[in-house]
Amino acid sequence: MKHKALLAASLLVLPLTACGGNAAAGDDGSTVTVTVGYQSKTINTVTAGTLLRSLGYFEKQLNALHDGHTYKVDWQDYATGAPITAQMTAGKIDIGSMGDFPLLINAARGKQLGRPTHLVSVTGYNLRGGLNTIVTAPGSQLTSLKDLKGKKVSTSVGSAADGTLVRALQRAGIDPEKGIEKLNQQPAVGASALVGGSVDALSQFVAWPGLLAFQGKAKALYDGAQLDLPTFHGVTAREDFAKKRPAVLEAFLKAQAEATDYLDGHPVDAAGKVAKATGLPAEVVYLYNGAHGISTFDPAVKPQLVSALKEDVSVLKAAKLTGDVDVDSFVDDQYVKKALGSSYTKQLASSPPPATSEVWPKGATQTQTFKTPAELLGYVAEHRDGIRAAYVPDATTGTLWFADKAVWVADGDRLLPFVAPATAQAYVAGHGGARVITYDDALGRAS
């Protein structure tokens, strides 16, 4: 289709005229410029981008090298991974962060153009796929994926969110190319299209679905975690840069690990820093990056994520966005292993913490956790004017969502939240006596 050809062309040529330097070409006497491409609003990359930049850890690590060079970091912010890949293959970006599907395109373009790149670490991930969500307008009558047949759906072709849309439609028995009218749009454009009513649904990655839901401009139609397939973002580096300046790449990965520790140890403060840098509401940042958020942060390149990457290749090949991709040769964790040292093996085997109900009271610098969603509702009911945000995990997938935006089900004395209507209805169908109730009703029952 025409939009695919245009996308492929844009990956190769559109951003090549942008300014920027790299370590290989940036030597000026003893000064070395390291160019980092990141996506500030794709907030599960913050440990390699927005948060890392605000903390200054990379610069500190570079200053500690004491190798006779003066280092300068050129941070370049983009909306998606495609322009980062184009700049990398032009030799103008050294290190970049992007989602799993763009990473594969990064690998393919690098090999195609003789500028090989490698996946060197992971930023944020969700083992079930909860980082991507399909949303509709608040007043939409659409309640399941089957309702999308023949409808206009916005996504960013070649992104992880597009991959979720394709797979979800296939499982629903809808041809992802012929069964819907797919519009290839940047996330911000697609969000505006949904709000303006020119599309029926939007499939996007973090933080757009959560942002639109928080603003009351959208509601969830499909939770990506229903696919039960890992999705993640990672760090890619040019092979020539890594070989010429391995100590610089290791310094970046050490700094990323420090930023990860900071996020894990100070989740509310980290959310505030990212919110200040991006203009996103801190409540939305915390939904994804909080102590029990949708995204788990860990630089280790876990085997299950590599396996998921291999499965993603077929989706991109079917869309004619790439040919075969040798994932095993693309993955290179030698630098992060060296950067993390003895802790790497432990991180490789670590698992995400279980999802937990959580309240962020107004004026508080810490959140409060609750054993059950019902206990959270009881607290919210007693402190209605004192709640900044309340989060609950989907009873089926574990995906965290805003309590007041969730679909609630009463099953006897139990109060169960769901991200999407279809998962709530599936639960009701399998549990006699269970029924969908309003949020206000759920609050009333819990108080």
N, C-alpha and C positions, 0 to 999 in steps of 0.2 A: 504494500500500500504506500501511497505517496508520503504519508507522515513518517513512515519508517525510513524511507530513503533520505528524507530531510534530516531526521535525527542522526543517522549514520554520518551524513555529511557534516553536521554541526559538531559531532564528536571530533572530527579530524581538522576542521578548518576555522570555525567561528572564533574561538578565543585566542588563536595563535598570535594575534597582533597585540594582545594585552601586555602591559608592562610587567616586569618581574625579572629576577635573576636567580642563579643557583650557585651552589658551592663550587661546582666545577668551573663555571665561567665568572664567578663573583670575586675571585682573588684580586685584590688591589694592594700590592705590597704584602702586608701581613694581615689584611682584613679579608675575612671570608663571610659572604652573605649566604645564609641558609633560608630557602624559601619554602614555607609551609602552606599548603592549601587546605582549608577546612570549611565546614558548613556551620555557621554559628547557630542557625535555627534548627538544625538537625541535632537535637540536644542529647542524643545518646552517643555522640562523638565528642562530648565536651572534654573528656580527659585527654584528648589529643588535639583539642581546639579551643573552644571558648573558655572553659574553666582553666585549662593549662595556661593559656595566654594571660588570663587575669591574675593568676598566681605568680607568674614569672619564673616558674621552676626550670623551664628549658634554658632560659638565659643564664640562670645560676649554674646549671650543670655545664654549660659551655664555658663559662668563666672559670670553672674549676678544672678545666682540661690542662691549662698552663703548658700549651704546646707551641708557644711563640706566635699564635694567631690571635687577632681580635675578631670576635664573632658578632655578626649582626643578624637578627632574625626578621625576615620579611613575611608577615602574616597576611595571607590573601583569602578573603571570605567569599564564598560562592553559595548559591541556592541549592545546587545539586552536584552530583559527582562528575557529570559529563565534562564540564569545562575544566575541572581539575585534571581529568585524564588527558584532555587535549593539551593543556599546559605542560603536563609531565612528558608527553611524547614529543613535545617541542623542546624539551630540555630546560623549561623555565620554572618548573616546580620540582623540588627534591623529595618532599614527603607530603602525602595527602591522606585524607580520611574520607571514607564513603561507605555505602551500604553493600550488601553481598552481591546483588545483581550488577551494580556499577563496578564492583571490584572485578567481576569476570570480564566485563567490557574493557576495563583497564588492562587486564592481563592480555586479552586478545589484541587490543590496539598496540600495546607495547611491543608484542612479538611481531605483529604485522609491519610496524614502522621501524623495526630495528632498535627500539628503545625499551628493552625488557624491564618489567617492574616485578615486585614481589610483595606478597602479603606478609608483613613482619610482626603484626600484633593485632589484637582485638580490642575494641572499645566497649560498646554496650551490646548486649545480646538478650534474646528471650528464646528459651528452648522450645516453646510451643508456637511462636510466631506472633505474639501479641503486640509487637511494635507497629504493625500495620493494621489499619481499620478502614472499613467502608462505612461512610456516613451518608445520611440523607437530610433533607430540610426538616425542621421541627414539626411542621404540619403535614409532612408527607404521609401518604396512605400505604407506602411500601413497607412491608413487614418481613420479607425474606428475600434471599437471593433470586429465587424463581420470579419474583416480581420485577426484576431488572430486565427481563427479556424484552427487547425492542426499545429499551430506554437509553437516554444519553448519560454516559458515565465518563467523568473526567479522571485522568490519572497521568502520571509521567511515564511514558513508555520507556522500558528498559530499567525502571527502578524496582526496588523491592516491593513497593506498593502495587505496581503493575503485576509483578509475579504473584502476589497474593490474590489479586483480582482474577487473573487467568486461572489459577488453580481452583479458586472457590467456584467460579462459574463452571468449570469442567465437572466438578463434583456435583453441581446442581443440575447437570445435564444441559448446559447452555454453551453453545459455541462461543468462545471468548472473542472471536473476530467477527463472526456473522450474526451472532445472537443479540449483540448490543451495538449501539453507536458509540464507539470509543473516541474520546477527544484527548489528544496528546497535549497536555498543558503543564506549565510550571505549577508547583504547589499553590503559590499565592494567586495565580490566575484561576486555577480550578476552584479554590475556596471562594473567590469572588463570583465565579459562575454559579456555584451552588447557592450562595446567598441571594444572587440576583435572579435565580430561577431559570437560568438557561441550560442547566444540566439537572438530571434527576438524582444523581449520586456522585460521590467523590471517594476514590480509593487513594489514600495517601499514607506516608510514613510520619513518624514523630516530627514535630509536635502538633501538626495540623489538625488531626481528628480531635485530640484532647482540647486544643485551643478553641475550636469551633463549638464543641459541646459545652465547654466552660462558659463561653460567651452567649450561649443559648441560640446559636445560629445553626446548629446541626444536632442530630441524634444518631447513635450508632445503629447500623443495619447488620453489620457482620464483624465479629471479633476475629482477627487474624489467627488467634490461638486455636480456633476451631480446626485449623488445618493440622495442628500438632506437628509442625515442621519448624526447626530452628531458623531464626532470622537474626542477623547481626550486622554490625558495622565494624570496619577494621582500618588499619593503617597500612598504606602501600608506599613503597619507596622505589626510586629508580635504581636499577642494578648497578649502573656505572657510578652513581653517587655513593651507594653503600660500599662498594669496593674501594673507592678512592678515600672515603671518609668514614670508616666503620666506627671510629670513636665518637663522631658527631651523631650518627644514628643511634648508637648505644646511649649517648647522653639524652637524646630525645625520649627513648624508651624508658630510661630511668626516671626522667621527669614525668612521663605519662603514668608510671607506677606510683610516683609520689602524689600526683593529682588524683589518682584512683583512691589512694589511702585517705586523702583529704575529703573526698566526696563521701566515702564510707564512714569516716569519723565525724563529719560535720555536714550531714545531708541538708539541713535547713539553711545553714549559712551558704553552702554551695549553690543551692537553688536560688538564693538571693543574688549571688554573684552572677550567675548565668542570666537571671532575669534582668539585671541591670545592664548587662552587656548586649542583650538581644532585644529588649523591649517586650519579651514574653511575660505574662503573669507568672509570678513565682509559684502560684498554686498549680499551674499547668506543668511547669518544670518539675515540680516535686512529684506529680502523678507518675512521670516516667523515671525520674532520677532519684527519688526519695529512698528512704531506708527499706521500704518494701515495694518500691516502684516496679513498673512494668519491665524496666531494663535492669540487667545485672551488669556490673562493670568489672572486668578482669582482663588484663592484657594477654593472658595465656591463650595460645591457639589450640583450642580443644578439638579432639578428634571428631566429636559429633558435629561441630561447626564446619570442619573440612568436608565431612561426608555430605552435609546439607549443601555446601557449595557445589559439590559434584552433581547433586540432583538438580540444582538450578540451571546447569548448562543446557539441559534439554528444552527448558522454557525459552531461553534466549535463542537457541537454534531454531525452534519452531517459529519464532517471530522474525527470523532472519536478521538478528542483530549481531550474532557472532557465529563462527563455525565451531569446531571442536576447541575446547580449552583444556590444556594439560594442567589440571589443578595441583597435582603433586609437585610439579616443577615451579608453579607460581608461589606456593606456600614455602616460606623460608623463615623458620623461627630461631635460627642460630643467634641472631642479634638480641632478641628479647630473652632468650635463655641466658646469654652472657650478662645482660643488663640486670636481670632479676636474681641470678645466682641460684643459691640453694632453695629459695622459695618457689622457684618455677614449678617443680614437680608437685608441690602441695597445691599451688593454684590450678595446675592442670587437672587435678582430681577433685577440686572443690565443686560444690553444687549451690545453686541459688537458694537463698533462705525462703521458707514457706511464706506465701502471701498472708498478710495480716491486715485487719481493719485498723484504721488510723485516723485520728482527728488532729487537725492543726488549729488550736485555739487562737483567737485574735490576740495580737501582742506577744505571743509566746515565741521563744527561741527554740523550743523543742516540741515534738508531737507526742500524743498519747496513743498507746495501742490497746486494743481490746481483743478478747479471746474469740468473740463471735460478732457478726454483723448486728445481731439483735442488741448486744450490749452497747455497741457504738450508737445505735439508734436511740437507746435509752438515754445516753449521755447527751446526744444532740437535742433530744426533746426537752431536756432540762436546761439547756444552754443555747437556745435558738439564736439569740442575738450575739453570742460570743464565739461563733464558729467561723473561722476563716476558710477552712475546707475540710471535708470529710471524705475518706476513701474506703472502698470496700472491694474485696476480691470476688470475681465471678465464681459462683458456686460450682460451675463445671470446669472452666478453664483456668481459674486462678488469676485472670487478668484484672489488675486494679482499675477501678473506675470511680468517678465522683458519685457519692451516695445519692445525691439528689437527681442525678441523671441516669441512674441504674433502673432496670426493670425489676420490680420486686415481686416475689412470690410468697404467699403464705401457705405453709404446709403444716397443718396442725399448729403447734406452738412455735414452729420454726419460721424465721423470716430470712429469705434467701435472695441475694442480689444477682443480677445477670447483666452483662454488658449489652446484649442484643435481644430483641423480641423473640427471635427464632429459638435461641437456646433456652429462654424462659418457657416458651410453649412446649419445647421438647421435654423439659422437666415435668411440666404440668401433665403432659400426655402419659408420662410414665409413673405418675404418683396420684392415685385416686384421692380426691378431696383437695388437692392443691389447686390454687388459683392465683392469677395475676392481680395485684392490688396496686393502688397508687402509693407514691412516696409518703404523702400525708397520712394515709391509712396505716402505712408501716410505722411511722412515727407514733401514731396514736396507740397502736397495739403494743409498742415497746415501752411506752411511758407508764 
